[in-house]
Amino acid sequence: MLFSLRPAVVADLDALCHLEATCFDGDRFTRRQLGYLLARANAHTLVAVSTENERAVGYATLLFRRNSQTARLYSFCVSQEARGGGVGRALLEALEREASRRGLTRMQLEVRADNRVALGLYRRMGFSPLRWLEEYYVDGCAAWQMDKALPATGRDATTPDTPVEGQSQDGDCREHARIAPDLSPARK
């Protein structure tokens, strides 16, 4: 599938709502919440648009906090028909570049423990499990919080990377988090 990425605008709200409705069984953003995200100065939302029919086939939102070196992937979804076509990878790579351009050193996200496709994508993209979050979602499903160090592009090379909470100076967080080697959702 051929697609292009661009910043999302208010005119994309219907398409983003449709993606939310078709990609998630629960924990969906409302139209109002999506509109708020598009209007926030500390958020960057990209939409992937099919070049064949101009339909939105994915979107992702990155949040930034003042005085923090960490960006948070707040929302991420790719339509069923576009999965496996590079849309997810392209969205993540573009958001990583944006975070690096803003001088941020890390990117974090939360993902459903039972979403093996997303877990696989995030691991292939260099994210590592940081901590296990019991009953994180409304339906009681647990989540993994994942973390990735970003390349130094766009930031002052003299600014040291600051480890995230629960992470040692050398970047190893295994002794501080409960991590299953296969990220299995079956946890006791």
C-alpha positions, -999 to +999 in steps of 0.1 A: +000+000+000+013+034-009+007+061+017+020+095+028+024+110+063+013+145+073+004+164+104-032+157+114-056+187+114-091+193+128-105+183+094-092+148+101-114+143+131-140+121+114-112+099+100-094+096+133-127+087+151-133+060+124-098+046+130-104+045+168-137+027+163-123+001+140-090-005+157-100-006+194-126-026+212-125-003+242-105+025+257-112+046+226-107+083+224-139+104+219-142+130+191-137+157+218-106+141+232-091+137+197-099+174+190-082+184+222-051+164+212-049+181+178-052+215+195-025+209+221+009+226+217+026+198+235+013+171+212+023+161+177-002+139+157+006+124+123-019+107+100-010+082+073-031+087+042-035+061+014-024+076-019-049+054-037-081+067-021-070+095+002-083+076+032-066+078+066-051+043+073-033+051+106-024+078+130-002+084+160+001+111+187+032+119+206+030+140+239+058+162+253+061+175+288+079+206+298+111+199+317+111+162+306+135+145+282+109+118+275+082+118+248+052+096+252+035+077+224+000+084+235-021+070+207-012+047+179-034+027+155-032+013+119-063+001+100-066-036+095-061-033+057-029-013+061-012-036+087+020-052+075+025-025+048+050-003+067+025+023+080+032+016+117+070+016+112+068+049+092+046+066+118+070+055+146+101+066+127+086+100+120+076+106+156+110+095+168+126+120+145+103+147+158+111+139+194+148+139+186+144+172+168+129+187+199+159+175+219+143+146+237+164+116+247+137+089+253+104+077+240+080+056+261+046+040+254+021+016+270+008-014+251-018-041+259-001-072+271-022-093+247-014-073+216+014-095+202+015-077+169+021-043+185+046-058+210+065-073+181+066-040+161+078-021+192+105-046+199+117-045+163+118-007+165+141-009+195+117-005+224+124-025+256+100-035+284+104-011+313+076-022+337+045-044+340+012-025+346-015-047+362-051-041+351-040-010+331-069-009+307-107-005+315-113-042+307-087-053+332-060-062+307-024-055+318+000-035+298+037-032+293+053+002+296+081+002+270+111+026+265+136+035+239+166+058+238+165+082+209+195+091+187+212+124+195+200+141+163+189+176+168+199+180+204+230+194+220+257+166+221+268+179+255+234+171+271+237+138+289+209+113+286+190+111+319+179+076+328+142+072+334+128+062+368+137+026+376+166+025+352+203+024+360+229+048+345+240+021+321+205+018+307+197-016+321+163-018+337+159-055+341+167-055+378+141-028+384+111-042+364+093-075+362+101-086+326+090-119+310+115-128+282+087-135+257+064-107+269+038-133+275+004-119+285-003-150+307+009-136+341+002-147+376 
